[in-house]
Amino acid sequence: MTLLTILEVPDPGLRAIAAPVDTIDEGVRATVADMFETMYDARGIGLAATQVGIERRIFVMDLQEPEEEGGDPVRQPMVFINPEILSVSDETSTYNEGCLSIPEQYAEVERPARCRVKWQDADGKAHEEDMDGLRATCVQHEIDHLNGVLFTDHISKLKRDMLMKKLAKLRKAA
């Protein structure tokens, strides 16, 4: 497995629209393995292929939530190939989102509270599921990446400008 380079704003690759995966083969599974390794190394919970310069409709996710409150995180890796949101709820929820492509910056983002998603896994098996909570937020965030959309596109220009100034200051200090 290989650690991949995570693109960071303002890299134009983050605005790429990913192409569907036609065939799920060993090459795709190797990409998925590299993406998981990269995501875990960066301490993220989701990573889209476009974030690592691969313009394919793939993302990996692992919320690493503990089984019980205060318990240790439990890994439950999920692979989404050719994901598609079929429907969303009218009800919304707000989550303080961050992104590996916009390091150490967070903002409150309002999204549909629930969504129905279909996708294929790394074996090509089809799935369709209703999601809510952090899982729904993360899936919507990662599918946005595959469509060239960043979480900062969901916040006001003022908040986005402030966030980017903080990021520039952080980079300058490093």
C-alpha positions in Angstrom: 0.0 0.0 0.0 1.0 3.6 -0.7 0.4 6.8 1.1 -1.2 9.2 -1.5 -0.7 13.0 -1.6 -3.9 14.8 -0.4 -4.6 17.8 -2.6 -5.2 21.0 -0.7 -7.1 24.2 -1.6 -6.7 26.0 -4.0 -5.5 23.0 -6.1 -7.8 23.0 -9.2 -7.9 19.1 -9.0 -10.4 19.5 -6.1 -12.9 21.0 -8.6 -12.7 18.0 -11.0 -15.8 16.1 -11.6 -15.1 12.4 -11.2 -15.9 9.9 -13.9 -17.8 6.6 -13.2 -15.9 3.4 -12.6 -16.7 1.0 -15.4 -14.9 -2.1 -14.1 -14.1 -2.9 -10.5 -10.8 -4.7 -10.8 -7.6 -5.2 -8.9 -6.4 -1.7 -9.8 -9.5 -0.2 -8.3 -9.1 -2.3 -5.1 -5.5 -1.3 -4.9 -6.6 2.4 -5.1 -9.1 1.8 -2.4 -6.5 0.2 -0.1 -4.2 3.2 -0.7 -7.0 5.6 0.0 -7.8 3.9 3.3 -4.1 4.0 4.3 -4.0 7.7 3.4 -7.2 8.5 5.2 -6.2 6.8 8.4 -2.7 8.3 8.3 -4.3 11.8 8.0 -6.8 11.0 10.8 -9.8 11.5 8.6 -13.1 9.8 8.5 -13.7 10.1 4.7 -11.6 10.5 1.6 -12.7 11.0 -2.0 -10.6 9.9 -5.0 -10.6 13.4 -6.3 -8.8 14.5 -3.1 -5.8 12.4 -4.1 -5.9 13.4 -7.8 -7.8 10.4 -9.0 -10.9 11.5 -11.1 -13.0 8.3 -10.4 -16.3 8.1 -8.5 -14.8 6.4 -5.4 -14.7 7.3 -1.8 -13.8 5.6 1.4 -15.3 6.2 4.8 -14.8 5.0 8.4 -16.5 7.1 11.1 -14.5 5.1 13.7 -17.2 5.6 16.3 -16.9 3.8 19.7 -19.4 1.0 20.4 -20.2 2.6 23.7 -19.9 6.2 24.9 -16.3 6.9 26.1 -15.1 3.6 24.5 -12.3 3.1 22.0 -13.0 3.9 18.3 -14.0 0.9 16.3 -13.0 0.7 12.6 -15.8 0.0 10.2 -14.4 0.8 6.8 -16.8 1.3 3.9 -16.1 1.6 0.2 -18.4 3.6 -2.1 -18.0 3.1 -5.8 -20.3 5.1 -8.2 -22.3 6.4 -5.2 -25.5 8.2 -5.9 -27.9 10.1 -3.6 -31.4 8.9 -4.5 -33.3 11.2 -2.1 -32.8 13.5 0.8 -35.0 14.6 3.7 -36.6 18.0 4.0 -35.4 18.1 7.6 -31.8 19.4 7.9 -29.0 19.1 10.4 -25.9 21.2 11.1 -22.5 19.7 11.6 -19.1 21.3 12.2 -17.4 20.0 9.1 -13.7 19.8 8.4 -11.8 18.4 5.4 -8.4 16.9 4.8 -8.1 19.2 1.8 -8.6 22.3 4.0 -6.5 21.3 7.0 -7.5 22.3 10.5 -10.4 24.5 9.3 -14.0 23.8 10.3 -17.4 25.4 9.7 -21.0 24.7 10.5 -22.6 23.3 7.4 -26.3 22.6 7.0 -27.3 19.6 5.0 -30.3 17.2 4.7 -30.5 15.2 7.9 -31.2 11.9 6.0 -30.4 10.6 2.6 -31.0 7.4 0.6 -27.8 6.3 -1.2 -26.9 3.6 -3.7 -23.4 2.4 -4.5 -21.2 -0.6 -5.2 -18.6 -2.0 -2.9 -15.0 -3.1 -3.8 -16.4 -6.5 -4.9 -19.0 -4.9 -7.2 -21.9 -5.8 -4.9 -24.8 -3.2 -5.2 -26.0 -1.5 -2.0 -28.9 0.9 -1.2 -29.4 2.3 2.3 -31.0 5.1 4.2 -28.5 7.1 6.2 -28.7 9.7 9.0 -26.6 11.5 11.5 -22.8 11.7 10.9 -23.0 9.0 8.3 -25.4 11.0 6.1 -23.3 14.1 6.5 -20.1 12.3 5.6 -21.6 10.6 2.6 -23.0 13.9 1.3 -19.6 15.7 1.9 -17.7 13.0 0.0 -20.1 12.8 -2.9 -19.8 16.6 -3.1 -16.0 16.1 -3.6 -16.7 13.7 -6.5 -18.8 16.6 -8.1 -16.1 19.2 -7.6 -17.8 20.8 -4.5 -16.1 21.7 -1.2 -17.8 22.1 2.1 -16.8 25.8 2.0 -19.2 26.2 -1.0 -22.1 25.6 1.5 -21.2 28.5 3.8 -21.4 32.3 3.4 -18.7 34.2 1.5 -17.7 36.0 4.7 -17.2 32.8 6.6 -15.4 31.2 3.7 -13.0 34.2 3.4 -12.3 34.1 7.1 -11.6 30.4 7.0 -9.2 30.9 4.0 -7.4 33.7 5.8 -6.9 31.4 8.8 -5.6 28.7 6.6 -3.1 31.1 4.9 -1.9 32.3 8.3 -1.5 28.6 9.4 0.5 27.8 6.3 2.7 30.9 6.6 3.5 29.9 10.2 4.5 26.4 9.1 
